[in-house]
Amino acid sequence: MSDETSELTYREAMREAIRDAMRRDDRVFLMGEDVGLYGGCFAVSLGLLEEFGPERIRDTPLSESAFVGAGIGAAIGGMRPIVEIMTVNFSLLALDQIMNNAATLLHMSGGQCNVPLVIRMTTGAGRQVAAQHSHSLEGWYAHIPGLRILVPSTVEDARTMLWPALEDPDPVLIFEHAGLYNSSAPVTAASGPVDIAHAVVRRPGADVSLIAYGGTLPTALTAAERLAAAGTDAEVVDLRTLRPLDDETIIGSVRRTHRAVIVDEGWRSGSISAEISARIMEQAFYDLDAPVERVCSAEVPMPYAKHLEDAALPGVDGVVAAVTRTRSGA
Amino acid sequence: MSTAPDREAALALLREMTRVRRFEERCVELYSAARIRGFVHLYIGEEAVAVGVLDAATADDDIVATYRDHGHALVRGVPANAIMAEMYGVSEGCSRGRGGSMHLFDVAHRFYGGNAIVAGGLPVAVGLGLARKMQGRGGVVVCFFGEGAVAEGEFHECMNLAELWQLPVLFCCENNLYAMGTALERSESETDIALKAASYEMPAWPVDGMDVVAVRDAARRAAESIRAGSGPHFLELRTYRFRAHSMYDPDRYRDKEEIERWKLRDPIAMFVEQYAIAPDDIDAIEREVAEEVDAAVAYAEAGTPESVADLTRFVTSETGRT
């Protein structure tokens, strides 16, 4: 890797991460639906077939269970597969393999059978593609012991989290919010070892902690700007990993600001935001000056019409209103 | 290439079938005595399948089995001690007491487990085959599953993928006619299972699963073809379990006459008769096997329970990159 800084989109950053991993390690290959000739449903893998050939940029039939399971078997057999699933909704067809094999084999075999597999998939709404292509189920996956769940929200994380995920001896799921692919930022390629276990504070602040991840990070940052203009200094925590959850960073922030608003595109009931809220209660109850607030998706399958989809999603207005509630004591 | 085994080979086949039979008979006793708990699925009646197929496998080949896996593990060379200890749930078990009867693992023997999701092992076997092909390593992945698996989508996805990518997998369908309590003809519109595999362009043929030599010969032929680079092969091994599905199963769905009729085709008794095994040879094998099973029970009885402090070990790896 070079030390050059260049402006990349999130999509290009992920592509460069795959390219880099494949150049570094012969065992790494990419497989999934339309990753090769088509160039990837979201064009992440565009051009990689030409460089690496059809063995390592491997188009699969529409058989999520078989090719995810094949990724598991190939990982056990000494390869380092990156399996791409087109969207999180489709991953449900492979849930048996992810849950009953990838997450379970190590424990069930008494420590013998680790699964060094990376599964990437698109998550989230905002493109008017309705209720079978738009959900945010990463919180479900974060429920499962044995998986590591990464949610890169910045171009830099998109560029850098893949390699340490491939180095992990256990299965790692990477959730890429579809709304982020066109975002861009300058990235320095070689920036040393990358942490895939901790959250980071993206914007320091003193008055309230906005806890966000993936597709809700831009929402939280925009809300923080608007709040700043109105005199409220919001801190923004980017979770980066949903499993393990970085309690220290979350609780540390809440102890400083005494208020927390969690911004999560998942449905509220049984969500990762519920888990985070519970942990704040357990570990920082007496530091709180207001109840924890959550801004989540409406509990409805994602509708097609733009105004309905917008209304279903956590937005800047909702975050600002939630912060205002924590400040007013109402 | 059907060949009658010479005396040494015949005794070896008989010894392996007897090991599985006697080991499992002891499991029944131990289950009744509450030394073993959970689910226990017996292979009694089906021994010729694992013994015949695994005779065609080399130490470098990979094995994927189902929850009815005692026989496969034993024949593969997983020590009886470690298997029995696993059934006792102690730390000396081959899965350190984390798996039990249904999840025997021994990576050193390339035994990648008892998988207890019907058809769940097939994608893993396909992936092991993919790794072998991409690495140019040769060898065969032997994947066992029951006929119940053919009703699962994963079966069809894997038939297609393995054939499409020409992966070195030997699919071994143990057709014992019942998916737990559901008879094949009550659950499948097409009951010719080999035909289903053949419809994916895969070489596939039915085999008398009660005839260990027929199984061995078919497996050798298929494995040889796979090693020569002809892609996956499929064997439908027609067999029958003499016992209920599991220790919990009252076996109300099978006609007693049907069970008795199949018992006339007991793979061990038929083999002894067909190859005229001498009583002295049988006695010697029985003594040897009894010693092995006794030793396994003693080993398991003396086992040490895993410390509760270690409960959450092996959820994630303790070592770095492998």
Interface residues (C-beta under 8 A of the other chain):
Chain A: F29 E55 T60 P61 S63 S65 A66 F67 V68 G69 A70 G71 I72 G73 A74 A75 I76 G77 G78 M79 P81 D96 Q97 N100 N101 L105 L106 H107 M108 S109 G110 G111 Q112 C113 N114 P116 P145 G146 R148 E167 D168 P169 D170
Chain B: D62 G93 C94 S95 R96 G97 R98 G99 H103 F105 D106 V107 Y112 G113 N115 I117 G120 L122 P123 V124 A125 V126 G127 L128 G129 L130 A131 R132 M134 Q135 G153 E154 E157 C158 N160 L161 L164 T312 R313 F314 V315 T316 S317 E318 T319 G320 R321 T322
